[in-house]
Amino acid sequence: MKKYVLPVFFVLLLLGSASAASWAFYLLKVDSSSYKPSAVYAGNEVALAVDIKNSTVVKATDINLVLLPGQYFEPIETEKQVAEIRPNETETVVFRARAKEGIQAGSYVFSLQMQYKNLGETVTDYANVSVAVSEIYRLSIDSLKVSNYYPHTGEEILVTAGIKNTGSIEARNVSTEFSLIGASDFGKFILLSETKNDLGGIAAGETKMVEFRLKPSEKIDPGVYSFKATANCINCDKNAEEKFALQVYGYPELIVSGIDYSIKGKDSKNIVQGETFSLSVQLDNLGKEDAKKVEIEVIADDSIIGPKKSYVGSIEADDSSAGIFDLAVAENAAVGYHDVQIIITYIDELGQPQKMEEKYSFYISKMPEPNPYIPYVFVIIILAMLYFIVKMVFRQLAIRKL
């Protein structure tokens, strides 16, 4: 009897070891999976919920789960850790990935790596989950570029854009259009290219470039103008749109419309040595923008005395203003023409200083010599007055004696 007990014991021992080994092997499996959105298109972010079930009698611990989405999906959140899953329990784990632009429609299988400990042993297992990508026609406008977002009137603008097929199938009869938002046409913009383009077909993931040229005319009012680029195809569910805005500037255009002077105390224009006069410089702004901080400076020789700067301030578009200078001529000023340099400075529409110059000249005459006979005239007048006074006095005395 004893000789049969020992073999039986070894058989039972082997069976127990085999059973324990099976417990120490694979414990977890994917019970089910689901994803949102339920209809996945190219470019969508997918939330994949996976139910991990432990259907054994042994606890799985230190669980590390890694989703391998493959080359057609971009990983976002693809690694998760779970402390434990007890026997007959299920843990739901959510992974995130994004379907790449241009992905073809179809079913895509992800590999899920499950690594965990079973009775102290590290186990690595794999399971598959799948996501279905639906067929879609979709375009996007990528890398829209504008050569100058702040043009002046008369400056050419180049707009380029990439029309990309982000759907899962070829987009047919693709067309693009540029338009001015809020207007039926382009108003006072001058078009230098077609506003509509037919691009034909664009394969999934492919990009075709378009360009559009225009410039604001000299008659346009400065301000912000908004535009829209639109792309569509024969089966697209909606248009692709991209908006941009231009800040159009004009120029302040200052001109010296008149320079004049007046002499204090007389109507003539003959300036002589020692006289005072007022010099007026008239400015007109013929441009579309205001000229700010306008200042006029008169540069003359030392024979012209007085303040030589005049602060005018802002001159609005289509307006005018003047600088007035009260000046005097030195008594020893040279007779003849005297040149005056007039410098106008201002701040333009971009906040930059600008400068312009004008030249002017006027003639200074010699001060008239005093008349040598004038003193004698005064003496004669005084003697005559004395004569009449003395005569009146004697007449009064004669009347009293009568």
C-alpha positions in Angstrom: 0.0 0.0 0.0 2.8 2.4 0.9 4.4 1.9 -2.5 1.3 3.5 -4.1 0.8 6.4 -1.7 4.1 8.1 -2.7 3.4 8.2 -6.5 -0.1 9.5 -5.9 1.3 12.2 -3.7 3.7 13.3 -6.4 0.9 13.3 -9.0 -1.2 15.5 -6.8 1.7 17.8 -6.1 2.3 18.2 -9.9 -1.4 18.9 -10.5 -1.4 21.6 -7.7 1.8 23.2 -9.2 0.2 23.2 -12.7 -3.0 24.8 -11.2 -1.0 27.5 -9.4 1.0 28.2 -12.5 -2.2 28.8 -14.5 -3.3 31.2 -11.7 0.0 32.9 -12.0 -0.4 33.4 -15.7 -3.1 35.5 -17.6 -5.8 37.0 -15.3 -7.1 39.9 -17.3 -9.0 40.3 -20.5 -10.8 42.9 -22.5 -14.5 42.4 -21.8 -15.8 45.1 -24.0 -15.0 48.5 -25.5 -16.8 51.6 -26.9 -15.7 55.0 -28.2 -17.0 58.5 -28.6 -17.9 60.1 -30.9 -19.8 57.2 -32.3 -19.0 58.3 -35.8 -15.3 59.1 -36.1 -14.0 61.2 -38.9 -10.5 62.3 -40.0 -9.2 64.8 -37.5 -11.5 63.8 -34.6 -10.3 63.1 -31.1 -11.5 59.7 -29.9 -12.2 58.7 -26.3 -11.9 54.9 -26.2 -13.4 53.2 -23.1 -12.1 49.7 -22.4 -13.6 47.4 -19.8 -10.8 45.2 -18.3 -12.2 42.2 -16.4 -10.6 39.8 -14.0 -12.6 36.6 -14.3 -10.2 34.5 -12.2 -10.0 33.9 -8.4 -6.6 35.6 -8.2 -6.1 39.4 -7.7 -4.1 41.3 -10.4 -2.0 44.2 -9.0 0.3 46.9 -10.2 -1.5 47.0 -13.5 0.0 49.1 -16.4 -2.0 49.5 -19.5 -0.6 50.9 -22.8 -2.7 51.6 -25.9 -0.7 51.3 -29.2 -2.9 53.3 -31.7 -0.7 52.7 -34.8 0.4 55.1 -37.5 -2.9 56.5 -38.4 -3.8 57.9 -35.0 -1.9 60.5 -32.9 -1.6 59.4 -29.2 -3.0 61.8 -26.7 -3.5 59.8 -23.5 -2.5 56.2 -24.1 -1.0 55.0 -20.8 -2.9 54.2 -17.6 -2.1 52.7 -14.2 -4.5 50.7 -12.0 -3.6 49.6 -8.5 -5.5 46.3 -8.6 -8.5 44.4 -10.1 -10.0 41.9 -7.7 -11.4 38.6 -8.9 -14.6 38.9 -10.9 -14.3 42.7 -11.0 -14.2 45.0 -14.0 -12.3 48.2 -14.3 -13.1 50.8 -17.1 -10.1 52.7 -18.5 -10.4 55.6 -21.0 -7.7 56.3 -23.6 -7.6 59.2 -26.0 -6.2 59.5 -29.5 -6.8 61.6 -32.6 -7.5 60.3 -36.1 -5.0 61.9 -38.4 -6.0 64.2 -41.2 -6.4 62.3 -44.5 -7.0 58.9 -42.8 -8.9 56.5 -45.0 -12.3 55.2 -43.9 -12.3 51.8 -42.4 -11.8 49.8 -39.2 -8.6 50.3 -37.3 -7.3 47.8 -34.7 -5.4 49.0 -31.7 -3.2 46.8 -29.6 -3.6 47.0 -25.8 -0.6 45.9 -23.7 -1.5 44.8 -20.2 1.3 44.3 -17.7 0.5 43.3 -14.2 1.6 41.1 -11.3 0.0 37.7 -10.6 1.0 36.1 -7.3 4.2 38.2 -7.4 5.0 37.2 -11.0 5.1 39.9 -13.8 2.8 39.1 -16.6 2.5 40.8 -20.0 -0.4 40.2 -22.3 -2.0 41.8 -25.3 -5.5 42.4 -26.5 -7.1 44.1 -29.5 -9.7 46.9 -29.6 -11.0 48.5 -32.8 -12.3 51.9 -33.9 -14.2 52.5 -37.2 -13.4 55.7 -39.2 -16.3 56.9 -41.3 -16.1 58.3 -44.8 -16.2 62.1 -45.0 -15.6 64.8 -47.5 -14.0 67.7 -45.7 -11.7 70.7 -46.6 -9.7 73.0 -44.4 -7.9 76.3 -45.2 -4.4 76.0 -43.8 -1.5 78.5 -43.5 -3.3 81.6 -44.8 -0.8 84.3 -45.2 -1.1 88.0 -46.0 1.9 89.9 -47.3 1.0 93.1 -45.4 -1.8 93.4 -42.9 -1.3 97.2 -42.7 -1.1 98.5 -46.2 -1.3 102.1 -47.4 -3.4 103.2 -50.3 -1.9 102.1 -53.6 0.2 99.2 -52.1 -0.3 95.7 -53.5 -1.3 92.9 -51.1 -0.7 89.2 -51.8 -2.9 86.6 -50.0 -2.0 82.9 -50.1 -3.7 79.9 -48.6 -3.4 76.1 -48.7 -6.6 74.2 -49.4 -6.2 70.8 -47.7 -8.4 67.7 -47.9 -8.8 66.6 -44.3 -11.4 64.1 -45.2 -11.1 60.4 -45.9 -11.8 60.4 -49.6 -10.9 62.5 -52.6 -12.7 65.9 -52.7 -14.0 66.6 -56.2 -14.7 69.9 -58.0 -13.0 71.9 -55.3 -13.5 75.7 -55.6 -12.3 78.7 -53.6 -13.6 82.3 -53.3 -12.3 85.5 -51.7 -14.8 88.1 -50.6 -15.1 91.4 -48.7 -17.3 90.8 -45.6 -20.4 92.9 -45.5 -20.3 94.0 -49.2 -21.5 92.6 -52.5 -18.2 93.6 -54.2 -14.8 94.8 -53.3 -15.7 98.5 -53.2 -12.7 100.8 -53.7 -10.2 97.9 -53.7 -8.6 97.2 -57.0 -8.6 93.5 -57.9 -5.3 92.2 -59.5 -6.4 88.5 -59.8 -9.5 86.4 -60.0 -11.6 86.1 -56.8 -12.7 82.5 -57.7 -10.5 79.5 -58.4 -11.4 76.0 -59.6 -8.9 73.4 -58.2 -10.4 70.2 -59.5 -9.9 67.2 -57.3 -7.8 67.0 -54.1 -6.8 63.6 -52.8 -7.2 62.8 -49.0 -4.4 64.5 -47.1 -3.3 66.6 -50.2 -3.0 70.4 -50.2 -3.3 72.8 -53.1 -2.2 76.4 -52.9 -4.3 79.4 -54.1 -3.4 83.1 -54.2 -5.3 86.4 -54.4 -4.0 89.9 -55.2 -5.5 93.3 -54.6 -4.7 96.8 -53.5 -6.6 99.7 -51.9 -7.2 102.6 -54.3 -6.2 106.2 -53.5 -9.9 107.0 -53.0 -10.5 104.4 -50.2 -11.2 105.7 -46.7 -8.7 104.5 -44.1 -10.0 101.9 -41.7 -10.3 98.1 -41.0 -11.6 95.9 -43.8 -12.5 92.2 -43.2 -12.2 89.5 -45.8 -13.2 85.8 -46.0 -11.6 82.9 -47.9 -14.0 80.0 -48.6 -13.4 76.5 -50.0 -16.0 73.9 -51.0 -16.3 70.7 -52.9 -19.2 68.9 -54.6 -19.8 66.4 -51.7 -18.5 68.5 -48.8 -20.8 68.7 -45.8 -19.9 72.3 -45.2 -17.7 75.1 -46.5 -14.2 75.7 -45.1 -13.7 79.4 -44.1 -10.9 81.6 -42.9 -11.2 85.3 -42.1 -8.6 88.0 -42.1 -8.6 91.8 -41.8 -6.6 94.6 -43.3 -5.9 98.0 -41.6 -5.7 100.3 -44.5 -3.8 103.6 -44.0 -3.8 106.8 -46.0 -1.3 109.6 -45.8 -1.4 113.1 -44.4 -0.5 115.3 -47.3 0.6 118.7 -46.0 1.2 121.5 -48.5 2.2 125.1 -47.9 -0.8 126.9 -49.5 0.3 130.4 -48.8 3.0 132.6 -47.2 2.2 136.3 -46.6 3.2 139.1 -44.3 1.7 142.4 -43.1 3.6 145.5 -41.8 2.4 147.0 -38.6 0.8 150.4 -39.1 0.7 150.5 -42.9 -0.9 148.8 -45.9 2.1 148.6 -48.1 4.4 145.6 -48.5 7.6 147.7 -48.3 9.6 146.5 -45.3 12.2 149.0 -44.1 14.9 148.7 -41.5 13.5 148.9 -37.9 9.9 147.9 -38.8 7.8 145.1 -37.3 5.8 142.7 -39.3 3.8 139.5 -39.0 4.6 136.5 -41.2 1.8 133.9 -41.9 2.4 130.4 -43.1 -0.8 128.6 -44.3 -0.9 124.8 -44.3 -3.5 122.6 -46.0 -3.9 118.8 -45.4 -5.0 117.3 -48.7 -4.5 113.7 -47.5 -6.7 111.0 -45.9 -5.1 111.0 -42.5 -4.5 113.6 -39.8 -1.2 115.3 -39.4 -0.4 115.4 -35.7 1.9 117.7 -33.6 2.5 120.0 -36.5 5.2 122.6 -35.8 6.6 125.4 -38.1 10.0 126.9 -37.7 11.4 129.9 -39.5 15.2 130.0 -40.0 16.5 133.5 -40.9 19.6 135.6 -40.4 20.3 137.7 -37.3 18.6 140.8 -38.9 15.2 139.2 -38.3 14.3 139.3 -34.6 11.5 137.5 -32.8 10.1 134.1 -32.0 10.8 131.7 -34.8 8.7 128.6 -33.8 4.9 128.2 -34.0 3.1 125.1 -32.6 0.1 124.4 -34.8 -1.1 121.1 -33.3 -3.1 118.6 -35.4 -4.4 119.3 -38.8 -7.2 116.9 -39.7 -7.7 115.4 -43.2 -9.1 118.0 -45.7 -8.5 120.9 -43.2 -6.1 123.8 -42.9 -4.3 125.8 -40.3 -1.6 128.5 -40.1 1.4 129.6 -38.1 1.8 133.3 -37.2 5.2 134.9 -36.5 5.5 138.4 -35.0 8.9 139.6 -36.2 11.0 142.8 -36.4 13.8 144.0 -38.7 17.0 145.2 -37.1 17.8 148.9 -37.8 21.2 147.8 -39.2 19.7 145.1 -41.4 21.3 144.8 -44.8 19.3 146.3 -47.6 18.2 143.7 -50.1 16.6 140.3 -50.3 16.7 138.1 -47.2 16.1 134.3 -47.6 13.9 132.5 -45.0 13.8 128.7 -44.7 10.5 127.4 -43.4 10.6 123.9 -41.8 7.4 122.0 -41.1 7.5 118.9 -38.9 4.6 116.5 -38.0 3.8 113.0 -36.9 2.2 110.8 -39.5 -0.4 108.1 -39.4 2.1 105.5 -38.2 3.5 107.7 -35.4 6.6 108.5 -37.4 8.1 112.0 -37.6 8.0 113.6 -41.0 9.6 116.8 -42.3 9.1 119.2 -45.2 10.8 122.5 -46.2 9.9 125.6 -48.1 11.9 128.7 -49.0 10.7 132.3 -49.0 12.4 135.7 -49.4 11.4 139.3 -48.9 13.1 142.7 -49.6 14.2 145.0 -46.8 14.5 148.7 -47.8 16.7 151.3 -46.3 15.2 153.4 -43.5 14.4 156.9 -45.0 17.0 159.7 -44.0 15.5 162.4 -41.8 14.7 165.8 -43.6 17.3 168.4 -42.7 14.7 171.3 -43.0 12.3 169.8 -40.5 14.1 171.5 -37.5 13.8 174.9 -39.2 10.1 174.4 -39.8 9.6 173.7 -36.1 11.5 176.9 -35.2 9.4 179.0 -37.6 6.2 177.5 -36.2 7.3 178.3 -32.7 8.3 181.9 -33.6 5.0 182.4 -35.3 3.2 181.2 -32.3 5.2 183.5 -30.0 4.5 186.4 -32.4 0.7 185.9 -32.2 0.9 185.5 -28.4 2.8 188.8 -28.0 0.5 190.5 -30.4 -2.5 189.4 -28.4 -1.0 190.5 -25.2 -0.3 194.1 -26.5 -3.8 194.3 -27.9 -5.3 193.5 -24.6 -3.2 196.2 -22.9 -4.2 198.8 -25.4 -7.9 198.0 -24.9 -7.5 198.4 -21.1 -6.0 201.9 -21.5 -9.0 203.2 -23.4 
